[in-house]
Amino acid sequence: YQKQLAIWAQNCPENFRHLCCLVEAEMARIGGKKLEAIELYDRAISLGKENEYLQQEALGNELAAKFYLDWGKEKIAATYMQEAYYCYARWGAKAKTDQLEQKYPQLLAPILEETQSPLNFDQTLNSTQSLDTGSSSSSPYILDLVSIIKVSQAISQEIEFNTLTSKLMNIVLENAGADTGALILNNTGTWEIITQCEKSSCHLSPMHLDDTNTLPLSIINTVKHTKKILLINDISQNTTFSGDTYLIQNSPKSLICTPIINQGQLIGLIYLENNFTAEAFTSNHIEILKLLSAQAAISIENAQLYNTLEQKVQQRTAELSKALEDLKATQKQLVESEKMAALGGLVAGVAHEINTPIGTSITIASTLADETQNFTKAVAQGQLKRSVLNNYLELAGESTQLMLSNLGRAGELIQSFKQIAADQSNLERRHFNLKEYLKEIALSLAPQLKTSYTLTVEGDETIQIDSYPGALAQIVTNLVTNSLIHGYPSEEAGKFTLEIRQESDKIQLEYSDDGCGIEEEHLGKIFEPFFTTARSKGGTGLGLHIVYNLVTQKLQGTIEVDSQVGLGTRFVITIPLAQVR
């Protein structure tokens, strides 16, 4: 039913949106989402009134009242229940108003105890009619009803604090016969003037109450202490506050100050004055101010709650944004550290690998030097024999060949290392033969593989590619390192294969090992940063994350993985034959 109602509300909001909001409010109430329920009840009431569904406006107020009553906020509940009562009366639902009177007399006390103009069905209906026809009737009840409706609109439409305070004060001035006024609130023990108004113009001027000279502080302090309305009909005849500096300098004719009380706590004051007429504030105005101050307590509490939550959300959002930035920066540093660590491992491995042929060459050269010294001495002494000459020449030839072979091997390693290291550091784009370059990478990884593992490069030797060789080097290096760390827990021998093939305008690079494989539950997480199952072996959880980013971002490609436990793992990388510039 709710889904169907939402469809109707979308197609015809003026007929169904208020009903949809009311149902959502009830769902929020049941779900314990109080703030959401508050907003939805008020929206349902406002939309019902806007589209002239008086019965739905009444129902919305009644349900909102029950909601606040269950919450333990009886004063707020009273305001909504009284509004519901007025709406039902205007609708002509006499039986419903009787039911509310019997069931919620404590909430309807201001209406039921009215003596000057007792509320009944006929009067309510007639009052509404006279308002609609523009009657100039001065009925006190009509004035009360108009005020309540206006304040209800302010509550339902405004939750932004500054706008709400201005609107409330404008309504108060309009309905209480005042020329000027001020709204004063208790801000965690500090009393502040929030809004000051003259006629229909309100100015937001937050300032400490003690710092002002625009209000009679003796009057305000008295109401703060007594928590009761203070009315002075004729300032010129009053001697109690005759010494107040503001009253002496400004000489208002009459004034009234009303406390705003919420759940027994004084949260603010409304100060009003009339500068032209003595006895401007009647008993009827006092009753209006009582109702308006109750309404003000509700709306101010809601607006302050909303404002506080908004500030907390903004603060939390800022904290989360800062945390996210820090996390990204840390992750970037770790990724760079991982790259440098891989490059450092390559340097150490190549240095170790180069040491063998160079060391061998030094040993051979040293031996040849000793034999040459002996040969030179024999020649100088005239003791050179043919056998000695033949032995020396044979040794010199073998030594030369061995040194050339070992130094050539060292040269190849250095050249490969220079190319791979430069590519990994710079990530520059160039045109190159793919298989030849992969063989250079394999050669540079030989120190890591030692004699237990083999890395074979297979595929078409003619494939030329326009791409980033450094990115490929990092990808292959990290894949091999991942296999070494995770694929062979008992460090047995292993076989790695790199196979390349061209498919139209794309290159497919398939890397596989014959290790222990990856558990199915881990396959979906292996490219996530910091995910590792071998942290004790030095795994950081960044290697495959770097691979994924390089493939998808730098090389504009895709990477897939499949694995069978006990049989090995296979990565399939697909990249463009030529990168888009």
C-alpha positions as CSV (number, residue, x, y, z in Angstrom):
1,Y,0.0,0.0,0.0
2,Q,2.8,2.4,0.9
3,K,4.5,1.8,-2.5
4,Q,1.2,2.5,-4.4
5,L,0.6,5.6,-2.3
6,A,4.1,6.8,-3.2
7,I,3.3,6.3,-6.9
8,W,0.1,8.3,-6.6
9,A,2.0,11.0,-4.7
10,Q,4.5,11.3,-7.5
11,N,1.8,11.5,-10.2
12,C,-0.5,13.8,-8.2
13,P,1.3,15.4,-5.2
14,E,-1.5,17.9,-4.4
15,N,-3.9,15.0,-3.7
16,F,-1.6,12.3,-2.1
17,R,1.7,13.8,-1.0
18,H,0.4,14.8,2.4
19,L,-1.0,11.2,2.9
20,C,2.4,9.7,1.9
21,C,4.2,12.0,4.4
22,L,1.8,11.0,7.1
23,V,2.3,7.3,6.5
24,E,6.1,7.8,6.4
25,A,5.9,9.7,9.7
26,E,4.1,6.8,11.3
27,M,6.7,4.4,9.9
28,A,9.5,6.6,11.3
29,R,7.7,6.6,14.7
30,I,7.4,2.9,14.8
31,G,11.1,2.6,13.8
32,G,12.1,4.9,16.6
33,K,13.4,7.6,14.2
34,K,12.1,10.6,16.2
35,L,13.8,13.4,14.2
36,E,12.6,12.0,10.9
37,A,9.1,11.6,12.4
38,I,9.1,15.2,13.6
39,E,9.9,16.6,10.1
40,L,7.4,14.2,8.3
41,Y,4.5,15.0,10.7
42,D,5.0,18.7,10.2
43,R,5.3,18.3,6.4
44,A,2.1,16.3,6.3
45,I,0.2,18.9,8.3
46,S,1.6,21.7,6.1
47,L,0.8,20.0,2.9
48,G,-2.7,19.1,4.1
49,K,-3.4,22.7,5.0
50,E,-1.8,24.0,1.7
51,N,-4.0,21.7,-0.4
52,E,-7.1,22.4,1.8
53,Y,-7.5,18.8,3.2
54,L,-8.9,20.0,6.5
55,Q,-9.6,16.4,7.8
56,Q,-6.1,15.3,6.9
57,E,-4.6,18.4,8.6
58,A,-6.6,17.4,11.7
59,L,-5.5,13.8,11.6
60,G,-1.8,14.9,11.1
61,N,-2.0,17.1,14.2
62,E,-3.7,14.4,16.3
63,L,-1.1,11.7,15.3
64,A,1.7,14.2,16.0
65,A,0.2,14.9,19.4
66,K,0.1,11.2,20.3
67,F,3.7,10.8,19.1
68,Y,4.9,13.6,21.4
69,L,2.7,12.3,24.2
70,D,4.3,8.8,24.0
71,W,7.7,10.6,23.9
72,G,6.9,12.3,27.2
73,K,6.7,15.8,25.8
74,E,3.2,16.7,27.0
75,K,3.5,20.4,26.4
76,I,4.3,19.9,22.7
77,A,1.6,17.3,22.5
78,A,-0.9,19.8,23.9
79,T,-0.2,22.3,21.2
80,Y,-0.7,19.7,18.4
81,M,-3.8,18.2,20.0
82,Q,-5.4,21.7,20.4
83,E,-4.7,22.3,16.7
84,A,-6.3,19.0,15.9
85,Y,-9.3,19.9,18.0
86,Y,-9.8,23.2,16.1
87,C,-9.4,21.5,12.7
88,Y,-12.0,18.8,13.6
89,A,-14.4,21.5,14.8
90,R,-14.0,23.5,11.6
91,W,-14.6,20.3,9.6
92,G,-17.8,19.7,11.6
93,A,-16.8,16.5,13.3
94,K,-18.7,17.1,16.5
95,A,-18.4,13.4,17.6
96,K,-14.6,13.6,17.2
97,T,-14.2,16.8,19.2
98,D,-16.3,15.1,22.0
99,Q,-14.0,12.1,21.9
100,L,-10.9,14.3,22.2
101,E,-12.4,16.2,25.1
102,Q,-13.1,12.9,27.0
103,K,-9.8,11.3,26.1
104,Y,-7.3,14.2,26.4
105,P,-8.8,16.8,28.8
106,Q,-5.4,17.6,30.2
107,L,-4.1,18.5,26.7
108,L,-7.2,20.6,25.8
109,A,-7.4,22.5,29.1
110,P,-6.8,26.0,27.6
111,I,-9.8,25.4,25.3
112,L,-12.1,23.6,27.8
113,E,-11.4,26.2,30.5
114,E,-12.2,29.1,28.3
115,T,-14.8,31.2,30.0
116,Q,-15.0,34.4,28.0
117,S,-16.0,32.7,24.8
118,P,-16.7,29.0,25.4
119,L,-15.8,26.9,22.4
120,N,-18.6,25.0,20.8
121,F,-19.2,23.4,17.4
122,D,-21.5,26.1,16.1
123,Q,-19.3,29.0,17.2
124,T,-16.2,27.4,15.7
125,L,-17.9,26.9,12.4
126,N,-19.4,30.4,12.3
127,S,-16.1,31.9,13.3
128,T,-14.4,30.2,10.4
129,Q,-17.0,31.4,8.0
130,S,-16.8,35.0,9.2
131,L,-13.0,34.9,8.7
132,D,-13.5,33.5,5.2
133,T,-15.9,36.3,4.2
134,G,-13.7,39.0,5.6
135,S,-15.9,39.8,8.6
136,S,-14.5,42.5,11.0
137,S,-15.8,40.6,14.0
138,S,-13.7,41.2,17.1
139,S,-14.4,37.9,18.7
140,P,-11.6,36.9,21.0
141,Y,-11.8,33.3,19.8
142,I,-11.3,34.4,16.2
143,L,-8.1,36.2,17.2
144,D,-6.9,33.2,19.1
145,L,-7.7,30.9,16.1
146,V,-5.9,33.0,13.6
147,S,-2.8,33.3,15.9
148,I,-2.6,29.5,16.4
149,I,-2.9,28.8,12.7
150,K,-0.2,31.3,11.8
151,V,2.2,30.0,14.5
152,S,1.4,26.4,13.4
153,Q,2.5,27.4,9.9
154,A,5.7,28.9,11.2
155,I,6.4,25.7,13.1
156,S,5.6,23.4,10.2
157,Q,7.4,25.4,7.5
158,E,10.5,26.8,9.3
159,I,13.2,24.8,11.1
160,E,16.0,27.2,10.3
161,F,16.6,29.0,13.6
162,N,17.1,32.7,12.4
163,T,14.1,32.6,10.0
164,L,11.9,31.0,12.7
165,T,12.7,33.5,15.4
166,S,12.0,36.5,13.0
167,K,8.7,34.9,11.9
168,L,7.6,34.2,15.5
169,M,8.3,37.7,16.6
170,N,6.4,39.2,13.6
171,I,3.4,37.1,14.6
172,V,3.6,38.1,18.2
173,L,3.8,41.8,17.4
174,E,0.9,41.4,14.9
175,N,-1.4,39.7,17.4
176,A,-0.5,41.3,20.7
177,G,-0.9,45.0,19.8
178,A,2.7,45.9,20.3
179,D,5.0,48.4,18.5
180,T,8.3,46.9,19.4
181,G,9.6,43.7,20.9
182,A,12.5,41.4,21.6
183,L,13.2,37.7,21.9
184,I,15.6,36.8,24.6
185,L,16.9,33.2,25.0
186,N,19.0,31.4,27.6
187,N,22.0,30.0,25.8
188,T,23.5,27.5,28.3
189,G,23.4,29.9,31.2
190,T,24.1,33.1,29.1
191,W,21.1,35.3,28.3
192,E,21.2,36.7,24.8
193,I,19.0,39.0,22.8
194,I,18.3,37.0,19.6
195,T,15.9,39.3,17.7
196,Q,14.6,42.8,18.1
197,C,11.6,44.0,16.2
198,E,9.9,47.3,15.3
199,K,6.5,47.0,13.6
200,S,7.0,44.4,10.9
201,S,10.8,44.7,10.7
202,C,12.9,42.3,12.7
203,H,16.7,42.5,13.1
204,L,18.9,39.6,14.1
205,S,21.3,41.1,16.6
206,P,22.6,38.4,18.9
207,M,24.2,40.1,21.9
208,H,24.6,39.5,25.6
209,L,21.7,40.8,27.6
210,D,24.0,42.6,30.1
211,D,25.6,44.6,27.3
212,T,22.4,46.2,26.0
213,N,20.8,49.6,26.7
214,T,17.8,48.9,24.5
215,L,15.7,47.0,27.0
216,P,14.5,47.5,30.6
217,L,16.7,45.1,32.4
218,S,14.8,45.5,35.7
219,I,11.6,44.2,34.0
220,I,13.4,41.3,32.3
221,N,15.3,40.3,35.5
222,T,12.0,40.3,37.4
223,V,10.3,37.9,34.9
224,K,13.4,35.7,34.9
225,H,13.1,35.4,38.6
226,T,9.4,34.9,38.9
227,K,8.8,33.0,35.6
228,K,5.4,34.8,35.4
229,I,4.0,37.3,32.9
230,L,4.6,41.0,34.0
231,L,2.1,43.5,32.6
232,I,2.4,47.3,33.2
233,N,-0.6,49.1,31.6
234,D,0.6,52.6,32.3
235,I,4.4,53.2,32.8
236,S,3.8,56.8,34.0
237,Q,1.8,55.5,37.0
238,N,4.2,52.7,38.0
239,T,6.7,53.4,40.8
240,T,8.2,49.9,41.2
241,F,10.4,50.2,38.1
242,S,10.6,54.0,37.9
243,G,14.3,54.0,38.4
244,D,15.0,51.8,35.3
245,T,17.3,53.8,32.9
246,Y,15.7,52.6,29.8
247,L,12.2,53.4,31.0
248,I,13.3,56.9,32.0
249,Q,14.9,57.6,28.6
250,N,12.3,56.0,26.3
251,S,9.0,56.4,28.3
252,P,7.0,53.6,26.6
253,K,3.2,53.8,27.4
254,S,2.7,50.1,28.3
255,L,4.7,46.9,28.2
256,I,4.4,43.2,28.8
257,C,7.1,40.5,29.3
258,T,6.2,36.8,28.9
259,P,8.3,33.8,30.0
260,I,8.9,31.0,27.5
261,I,8.9,27.8,29.5
262,N,9.7,24.3,28.1
263,Q,9.1,21.3,30.3
264,G,9.3,23.4,33.4
265,Q,12.5,25.2,32.4
266,L,12.7,28.9,31.6
267,I,14.4,29.0,28.1
268,G,13.5,32.5,27.1
269,L,11.5,35.7,27.3
270,I,9.3,37.7,24.9
271,Y,9.4,41.5,25.7
272,L,6.7,43.8,24.1
273,E,5.9,47.4,24.4
274,N,3.5,50.0,23.0
275,N,4.8,53.5,22.7
276,F,1.5,55.2,21.9
277,T,-1.2,53.8,24.1
278,A,-1.6,53.0,27.7
279,E,-3.5,49.8,28.6
280,A,-2.7,48.5,25.1
281,F,-2.4,44.9,26.3
282,T,-5.8,43.4,27.3
283,S,-6.5,40.2,29.1
284,N,-7.2,38.7,25.7
285,H,-3.7,39.7,24.6
286,I,-2.3,37.9,27.7
287,E,-4.1,34.7,26.7
288,I,-2.8,35.0,23.2
289,L,0.8,35.5,24.5
290,K,0.4,32.4,26.7
291,L,-0.5,30.3,23.6
292,L,2.2,31.9,21.5
293,S,4.8,31.4,24.1
294,A,3.9,27.7,24.3
295,Q,4.1,27.5,20.5
296,A,7.4,29.4,20.6
297,A,8.8,26.9,23.1
298,I,8.1,24.0,20.8
299,S,9.4,25.7,17.6
300,I,12.5,27.0,19.3
301,E,13.4,23.6,20.8
302,N,12.9,21.9,17.4
303,A,14.9,24.6,15.6
304,Q,17.8,24.5,18.1
305,L,17.8,20.7,17.9
306,Y,17.9,20.8,14.2
307,N,20.6,23.5,14.3
308,T,22.7,21.4,16.7
309,L,22.3,18.3,14.6
310,E,23.3,20.3,11.5
311,Q,26.4,21.6,13.2
312,K,27.3,18.1,14.4
313,V,26.8,16.7,10.9
314,Q,28.9,19.5,9.4
315,Q,31.6,18.9,12.0
316,R,31.5,15.2,11.5
317,T,31.6,15.6,7.8
318,A,34.6,17.8,8.1
319,E,36.3,15.3,10.4
320,L,35.5,12.5,8.0
321,S,36.8,14.5,5.0
322,K,40.0,15.2,6.9
323,A,40.4,11.6,7.9
324,L,39.8,10.5,4.3
325,E,42.4,12.9,3.1
326,D,44.9,11.7,5.7
327,L,44.1,8.1,4.8
328,K,44.6,8.8,1.1
329,A,47.9,10.6,1.8
330,T,49.1,7.7,4.0
331,Q,48.0,5.1,1.5
332,K,49.9,7.1,-1.2
333,Q,53.0,7.1,1.0
334,L,52.7,3.4,1.6
335,V,52.3,2.7,-2.1
336,E,55.4,4.7,-2.9
337,S,57.3,3.0,0.0
338,E,56.2,-0.4,-1.5
339,K,57.4,0.7,-4.9
340,M,60.8,1.9,-3.5
341,A,61.1,-1.3,-1.5
342,A,60.5,-3.4,-4.6
343,L,63.1,-1.3,-6.4
344,G,65.5,-1.6,-3.5
345,G,65.0,-5.4,-3.6
346,L,65.8,-5.3,-7.3
347,V,69.0,-3.4,-6.6
348,A,70.1,-5.7,-3.8
349,G,69.4,-8.8,-5.9
350,V,71.2,-7.5,-9.0
351,A,74.1,-6.4,-6.9
352,H,74.4,-9.9,-5.4
353,E,74.1,-11.4,-8.9
354,I,76.7,-9.1,-10.4
355,N,79.1,-9.9,-7.5
356,T,79.6,-13.5,-8.7
357,P,80.9,-12.9,-12.3
358,I,82.9,-9.9,-11.2
359,G,84.4,-11.8,-8.3
360,T,85.2,-14.7,-10.6
361,S,86.8,-12.3,-13.0
362,I,88.9,-10.7,-10.3
363,T,90.1,-14.2,-9.1
364,I,91.1,-15.1,-12.7
365,A,92.8,-11.8,-13.3
366,S,94.8,-12.2,-10.0
367,T,95.9,-15.7,-11.0
368,L,96.9,-14.5,-14.5
369,A,98.8,-11.6,-13.0
370,D,100.8,-14.0,-10.8
371,E,101.6,-16.3,-13.7
372,T,102.6,-13.3,-15.9
373,Q,105.0,-12.2,-13.2
374,N,106.6,-15.7,-13.0
375,F,106.7,-15.8,-16.8
376,T,108.4,-12.4,-17.0
377,K,111.0,-13.4,-14.4
378,A,111.8,-16.6,-16.3
379,V,112.3,-14.6,-19.5
380,A,114.6,-12.1,-17.7
381,Q,116.8,-14.9,-16.3
382,G,117.0,-16.8,-19.6
383,Q,115.3,-19.8,-18.1
384,L,112.2,-19.8,-20.3
385,K,111.3,-23.3,-21.6
386,R,108.9,-24.2,-24.3
387,S,106.7,-26.1,-21.9
388,V,106.5,-23.0,-19.6
389,L,105.6,-20.8,-22.6
390,N,102.9,-23.2,-23.8
391,N,101.4,-23.5,-20.2
392,Y,101.4,-19.7,-19.9
393,L,99.7,-19.1,-23.3
394,E,97.1,-21.8,-22.5
395,L,96.3,-20.2,-19.1
396,A,96.2,-16.7,-20.6
397,G,93.7,-17.8,-23.3
398,E,91.5,-19.6,-20.9
399,S,91.6,-16.8,-18.4
400,T,90.8,-14.2,-21.0
401,Q,87.8,-16.2,-22.2
402,L,86.5,-16.7,-18.7
403,M,86.9,-13.0,-17.8
404,L,85.1,-11.9,-21.0
405,S,82.3,-14.4,-20.3
406,N,81.8,-13.3,-16.7
407,L,82.2,-9.6,-17.4
408,G,79.8,-9.9,-20.3
409,R,77.3,-11.5,-17.9
410,A,77.7,-8.7,-15.5
411,G,77.3,-6.1,-18.3
412,E,74.0,-7.7,-19.3
413,L,72.7,-7.6,-15.8
414,I,73.7,-4.0,-15.3
415,Q,72.1,-3.0,-18.6
416,S,68.9,-4.8,-17.8
417,F,68.9,-3.3,-14.3
418,K,69.5,0.2,-15.7
419,Q,66.6,-0.1,-18.1
420,I,64.1,-1.6,-15.6
421,A,65.1,0.8,-12.8
422,A,64.8,3.8,-15.1
423,D,61.4,2.6,-16.4
424,Q,60.0,1.9,-12.9
425,S,61.2,5.3,-11.6
426,N,60.0,7.5,-14.5
427,L,57.0,5.6,-16.0
428,E,57.7,7.2,-19.3
429,R,55.9,6.1,-22.4
430,R,57.8,4.7,-25.4
431,H,57.6,2.2,-28.3
432,F,59.3,-1.2,-27.6
433,N,59.2,-4.9,-28.3
434,L,57.1,-6.5,-25.7
435,K,58.6,-10.0,-25.4
436,E,62.2,-8.7,-25.4
437,Y,61.3,-6.3,-22.6
438,L,59.6,-9.0,-20.6
439,K,62.8,-11.1,-21.0
440,E,64.8,-8.2,-19.6
441,I,62.4,-8.0,-16.6
442,A,62.8,-11.8,-16.1
443,L,66.6,-11.4,-16.2
444,S,66.5,-8.7,-13.6
445,L,64.3,-10.9,-11.3
446,A,66.7,-13.8,-11.5
447,P,68.3,-13.0,-8.1
448,Q,64.9,-13.2,-6.4
449,L,64.1,-16.5,-8.1
450,K,67.5,-18.1,-7.3
451,T,67.7,-21.7,-8.5
452,S,64.5,-23.0,-7.1
453,Y,62.1,-21.0,-9.3
454,T,61.9,-20.4,-13.1
455,L,60.2,-17.6,-15.0
456,T,59.5,-18.3,-18.6
457,V,58.4,-15.8,-21.2
458,E,56.3,-17.2,-24.1
459,G,54.5,-15.7,-27.0
460,D,54.9,-13.8,-30.3
461,E,58.3,-12.2,-30.5
462,T,57.2,-9.6,-33.1
463,I,54.7,-7.7,-31.0
464,Q,55.5,-4.0,-30.8
465,I,53.7,-1.9,-28.3
466,D,53.3,1.8,-27.5
467,S,52.9,1.9,-23.8
468,Y,54.6,2.4,-20.4
469,P,57.4,-0.2,-19.9
470,G,57.9,0.9,-16.3
471,A,54.3,0.1,-15.4
472,L,54.7,-3.3,-16.9
473,A,57.9,-3.9,-15.0
474,Q,56.2,-3.0,-11.7
475,I,53.2,-5.2,-12.6
476,V,55.4,-8.3,-13.4
477,T,57.7,-7.7,-10.4
478,N,54.7,-7.5,-8.0
479,L,53.0,-10.5,-9.5
480,V,56.2,-12.6,-9.1
481,T,56.8,-11.2,-5.5
482,N,53.2,-12.1,-4.7
483,S,53.7,-15.7,-5.9
484,L,56.9,-16.0,-3.9
485,I,55.3,-14.7,-0.7
486,H,51.9,-16.5,-0.9
487,G,52.2,-19.3,-3.4
488,Y,54.8,-21.5,-1.9
489,P,54.5,-21.7,1.9
490,S,57.1,-24.5,2.2
491,E,59.5,-22.7,-0.2
492,E,59.5,-25.6,-2.6
493,A,60.5,-25.1,-6.3
494,G,58.0,-23.3,-8.5
495,K,57.4,-22.4,-12.1
496,F,56.1,-19.0,-13.3
497,T,55.0,-18.3,-16.9
498,L,54.4,-15.1,-18.8
499,E,52.5,-15.6,-22.0
500,I,51.6,-12.8,-24.4
501,R,49.3,-12.7,-27.4
502,Q,47.7,-10.1,-29.6
503,E,44.0,-9.9,-30.2
504,S,43.1,-7.2,-32.7
505,D,44.1,-3.9,-31.1
506,K,44.6,-5.3,-27.7
507,I,47.4,-7.2,-25.9
508,Q,46.7,-10.0,-23.5
509,L,49.3,-10.8,-20.9
510,E,48.8,-14.0,-18.9
511,Y,50.8,-14.6,-15.8
512,S,50.5,-18.0,-13.9
513,D,52.2,-19.9,-11.2
514,D,51.9,-23.5,-10.0
515,G,51.7,-22.6,-6.3
516,C,49.1,-23.4,-3.6
517,G,46.4,-21.1,-5.1
518,I,44.0,-18.6,-3.4
519,E,41.0,-19.5,-1.3
520,E,37.7,-18.6,-3.0
521,E,36.7,-16.4,-0.1
522,H,39.8,-14.3,-0.6
523,L,39.6,-13.8,-4.4
524,G,37.2,-10.8,-4.2
525,K,39.5,-9.0,-1.8
526,I,43.0,-9.5,-3.2
527,F,43.1,-6.1,-5.0
528,E,42.0,-4.2,-1.9
529,P,44.6,-2.1,-0.2
530,F,46.2,-3.7,2.9
531,F,44.5,-7.1,2.4
532,T,47.1,-9.8,3.0
533,T,47.2,-13.4,4.3
534,A,51.0,-13.4,4.8
535,R,51.7,-10.4,7.0
536,S,54.1,-12.5,9.1
537,K,56.2,-13.0,5.9
538,G,56.4,-9.3,5.2
539,G,53.3,-9.0,3.1
540,T,51.9,-5.4,3.1
541,G,48.7,-6.0,1.2
542,L,49.7,-3.3,-1.3
543,G,51.4,-5.3,-4.1
544,L,48.3,-6.5,-6.0
545,H,46.6,-3.1,-5.2
546,I,49.5,-1.4,-7.1
547,V,49.1,-3.9,-9.9
548,Y,45.4,-3.2,-10.2
549,N,45.8,0.6,-10.2
550,L,48.6,0.4,-12.8
551,V,46.6,-1.8,-15.1
552,T,43.3,0.0,-14.8
553,Q,44.5,3.6,-14.6
554,K,48.0,3.9,-16.2
555,L,47.6,1.2,-18.9
556,Q,43.8,1.7,-19.3
557,G,43.2,-2.0,-19.2
558,T,41.5,-4.7,-17.2
559,I,42.8,-7.5,-14.9
560,E,41.1,-10.8,-14.0
561,V,42.1,-13.6,-11.7
562,D,41.2,-17.2,-11.2
563,S,42.7,-19.7,-8.9
564,Q,42.3,-23.3,-7.8
565,V,43.6,-24.3,-4.4
566,G,46.5,-26.7,-4.8
567,L,46.9,-26.0,-8.5
568,G,48.0,-22.4,-8.8
569,T,46.8,-18.9,-9.8
570,R,46.4,-17.2,-13.1
571,F,46.1,-13.4,-13.8
572,V,44.9,-12.2,-17.2
573,I,45.8,-8.6,-18.1
574,T,44.3,-7.0,-21.2
575,I,45.7,-3.6,-22.4
576,P,45.5,-1.5,-25.5
577,L,48.2,-2.1,-28.2
578,A,48.7,1.6,-28.2
579,Q,47.9,3.9,-25.3
580,V,45.5,6.8,-25.9
581,R,47.5,10.0,-25.7
